[in-house]
Each structure stands twice: as C-alpha cells, then as structure tokens.
Amino acid sequence: MVIRKLLPLAISLCAAGAALAQPKREYTEISGTGQTLYRIAVPPVIDGGGAADAGRTLAAVVANDMTLSGLFKVLSPSGFLANLAKEGTGIELDPWVNVGAQAVVKARATLVGGQLSVDFYLYDVGKGASPVLQKSYKGSVKGARGLAHRFGDEILKYYTGDRGMFTTKIAFVSANPRAKSSHVYVMDYDGHGPYRVSSTGNQNVLPAWSPSGGLVYTSWLWNNPDLFMVGGGGGGGRAVRISKQPGLNIGAAFSPSGGSIALTLSRDGNPEIYTISPSGAIQRRLTANGAIDASPTFSPDGGQIAFVSNRGGSPQIYVMSASGGGARRLTFKGNYNQEPSWCPRADTPLVAFTGRDDSGNFDIFTVNVSSGELKRLTQGEGSNKSPTWSPNGRLIAFSSSRGGLWLMTKDGLNQTRVHKGGSQTPAWSR
Amino acid sequence: MSLRRRRGFEPITIVGFIVTLILHGGAVTGVLLYRRALEAASKPPPPPSYVVAKLLRLGQPKDPKKLPDKIVPQEATKKDEGIDLSGDAHDAPARKKKKDDDAKLSDRQRRALDRADLLAAAQKEIEAEGSPDGVRHGTATKAEGGDPYLTKLADLFNRTWALPAIIPAAEARRLYLLMVLKIDKDGTIQTPIQVDRSSGNAHFDNSVTAAWQRIKKIPLPPPDRFASMLANGLGLKITWKGLQ
C-alpha cells in the first residue's frame, strides 16, 4: 500500500533528476526567406449517382476559389499518383506526399429526386490521413456553385481564420454607348452570373453595398442625380429613392453599422460630404469649404472617413473624423489621387486608391493610414481604377483598360480577370 | 591804350589760372578717390562662387512628389538552385583516377598539364565567385564564413522550405520552432522530427517538419562532431525573416 503511494512520487523525482542531469541544449538558428503558395489537390468529385455534371462543376468551382484566393496553388490532376477509385473519399498519404500536395479536397455528390447532396472532405497531408474538415450540403443542381463556394469559405477559414469571400457579390456599372445608358449589375465574386439591378432611368452609377446586402446607386431617373436603394429590406426588388436633395446625391458609402450613409451633396452649391440615415434624412454636414469634397469611405470601426478633396490644389486623399472635423491629408505624392476604399480589416490600416502617375496613367495604390507609406499595386498593364476590398480584406477588385473586372491580392499579386465585359466602379458586398 | 590793356590778359594771369584749375582738379579727384576707397573698404566682400556637388548613391535622386513604383516580390525559393552537395562524396575517386592517368604521361606533358590545370582553376575561381547581374543564393560553391557544415544545412533547408502563404508574413516573423535533427550513421534523417517547442502555429510547424522529411538525408557532419550529433542530434531554431 505504502509502495503504491510512493511509486508515483519516486517516478516523478527520477524524471526530474533525469531532466536536471541533461545538459541544456543549444539551438542553431536557421532563417527562411521564401514564401510559397499552399499546394492543394482537388481531384474529381465522386459521382454517387446522377451527379456527374454537378460534380464537375463542384470541383472546378472549389479549384478556382482556391486559385483566386492568392494563397493556394491548385495541382494539376494529370500529375496525380493516387488510385482515386480505391481511395474513395479517403486518402492514402504517400501518393499525395509524392506529388507535393499539402492539402487534398475530396467530395462525393449524389442527385436524389432533383436534390443534390454533397459531402466534402479536406485533408491536410501534414496532419495525416484523417479529414481535418468535413461538411455536408444539400441544394438544387442549379445551386451547385453556391455549395462549392460554401466549402471554399470553410477551407479558407480553416487555414487563415478569416471569413471566406467566395459567396460574396460584386456590383459594377456597365455602359452601353449606343443606347447612351449605364446600368448597375451584380455578379458572383468570381464573375459568374451577372444580372442587371437598376431599372430606373438611363444613367445609373456608383453602386455601394449596405452591410445587410442592400445596394444603393445614383440614378438620373427624375433628371437629377438622386440616390436609390434596392434590396436589403428597402422595398424588396423595387428601387426606392432615398435622397433627392437638389444637385448631386452621389458617391454613397454605408457605415459599418449600417446606421448612416456618407455621400456628396451639392444642395448648397458646393459639393460637400454629409451623412444621411438609410431613409434619407440628413444627419450631419461633415465638410464646409470652397473645395470639392467627395468619395467618402468609412474605416472598419466607423470612426473615421477617408475622402477626396482638392482643397490643397489637386485631388488628394484626406482622413477626417466620422463626425466631421480634424481633416488631415494622407497622400502627398502624385497630383491626381482619387477613389479611396478603406480596407475592412481592423488590423490592416490601408486605404486603396486610384492615382495618376507622371506618365498620365492610372494605377492602384495603397496608403497606410498610420505611417503614410505608399505602395503601388499595379504598373505597366493598362489603366487600372476604382479599387474595392473583399469583405475579409484579402483581395481587391478593380476595373482595368485591359478589359473587364480584375481581382488581385492586397500586395498586387495574382491579378486575374473575372469579368470580361465593359465594367466600371466595382463595389464588393460586405 | 587803356582799352587794349583792358581787353587782353597778362600771360602770368593765364598761367596762374591753368595752375589753379590743375590744383583744384587734383584735389577734387583725390577726394573722390579717397571716398571711393573708403566705401570699398566698408562694403562686405563679394560672395565666393561655390561648386555645388550632390552625392548620388544610385543614379538620379528620387522626386519626392512622384508616386512609387511597384515592388515585385522575389519568387519563392526554388529547389533546383544553390550549392551542389554531392561533390564531397565523389572527390576521392576523382582524384584517384587522375593519379592513374598521370602515371602514363611523360614529365614534360605532366608539367604542361599542371600549368593548364592551374590556369583553368584560376579562371574557374573568378567565374564562380560572382556575377555582374547577381544570382539568387550567389554563385559561391563553398561557404567560407561561419560554420561551413551548418551553412550547408541551412542552404539545404532553405531550398526545400518556404513559408506557406496561408500564414501572414507579419505573424510568421514572430514565430520560431525549436527542434532536434537526429540522423543515422549514413545521414538519413530520423522521423518523426523531434519538436522541443512548437511555434504555436500548426501550419508553420508542419511545413518545417515536412521539409526535413522531404530532404530525407543530409551530408555527414565533420569527424569532430560526428559522434556528438549521432548521439544527441542537432538543435535547430527555425525562424522566418522574409525578404527584407
């Protein structure tokens, strides 16, 4: 009995003694410098019955999401060594290690009674042959892309902890010179399924999203640039005029809480920035000077607003309190900086904007709100304008004279066209 | 008579007049020169002419008002570049073969070949130690500073490992992993890799251990540390600094 009680104590003492007796180990530092994309394999989806076409869509959409994220390199299926038929939805480690895969996505899709069922599995090869993520979804065949985007979001969240952006939308303006009209369209973030939103008048410009999914834009329906809102609880699919001040009602941006909209009004003659409620009531005038103040964009905490002003002689980016006052100039280089868009990540104090360089070309830049450091994201590839951040602050969408709408990482890497048609002033949903 | 005398001037008068004029003119000129000299003495000296020299480090100075250029980051470390580690194992047989061949040559031929070897070696040394355009990892084939063996290991690891992009650079700069590299007698890395302290980020840890597993075998340590490394392994602190 006594021995039993003393045995653990004796073992502990021995272990402690052994630990003390061991010499202290020295560690030689080796530092890496390179950074590489995470290699992910997305083999064909297993057809559980009647879902071969949907399966192809699912695999293609997940693979494209991973590529567009700028974080993953999708391995070519032609190089796979694994016996996929034998593996099923599981994996054998060696064949995947040998092709350099760090992660593998497996899925089985089944079509029963017109409903698609999909089981997704994510394997992290470094963690063994058990899935690190498993999700099941059900939906229509038509909604297969949406199911794939949802799992893409889960993968991104697993690896980065960030909310995914694969189920989000981008609004943009497309002009038709022959009809002398411009309309607001919305598409998936990857360019799929664009559809027209504006039904009011011939000239519709500068869309912006509310946090609840509503969309505001300026339309000349009543021969004045008024602000309209569609969706997001503001009258269903019908556009509602929410601001009809005489003169400009333009360049709207929702606060992160959705409680106010900052925009430019010229009701007193000069374009100044105001905040209004979502129903259109004026809350506050934020600027008051003889210069033009426009294009407001809120900081992630809603406490500050970046905007464009020519009060210093040329259009430059300024920052002020969201209640007005305390304006300070943010950009001092270049003589034509406009279209600011504040990164929605609280830990990334960046404002993306369009700058005109000394050769007269427009490109996308970021400026650090804290340090003032400028970084150029596009160069030497046409004119690039109107940056807008993904809701997780990882990607930037912009329009380019190369044609259409493009995505890139916040470092200007992985530039990819997602929409070919003529498109301007994109706005990424929240 | 009196009329004639009134109209004319005595010569002495004329001479006196001229002498008076000369004396007055001299006095006025002297006063003017004296005043000018005084003024000149009281004025500040004219500014010296300077040659303005600007020290330029790299071509033209940057225009402070100009928007910056895009910085294109370097590609991730490639696997097929860097130091050739296979050289050590094959050095001895190569030398032996050369000796056998030499035995068949005459003295004169041998001396000529030796001179040619020296010239070739000198040329090779010049080419191997630099490139005007710069080469990733340099072109040096042997580490000359620090610990050559550890330099080899670090290079081998860096050619295999790169930080996964899913880890933000800002976070990665704060991470470090303490591990022990244990090997068999032939340099084969023992798995699983012993991790003494996790970095706190599983993706970081996995990528490091997976890299050592891919390396599989490392060059044997020098004789003076062979036994110690075989018995205790080699403690390594893995960090990521990124491109500065």
Interface residues (C-beta under 8 A of the other chain):
Chain A: R25 E26 Y27 T28 E29 I30 S31 G32 T33 G34 Q35 T36 L37 Y38 G70 L71 F72 Q102 D124 V125 G126 K127 Y159 T160 F332 K333 G334 N335 G355 D357 D358 D363 F365 L374 K375 R376 L377 T378 Q379 G380 D411 G412 L413
Chain B: D63 P64 K65 K66 L67 P68 D69 K70 I71 P73 Q74 E75 A76 T77 L150 L153 A154 F157 N158 W161 A162 L163 P164 A165 I166 P168 A169 A172 L178 V180 D196 A202 H203 N206 S207 T209 A210 N232 L234 G235 L236 K237 I238 T239 W240 K241 G242 L243
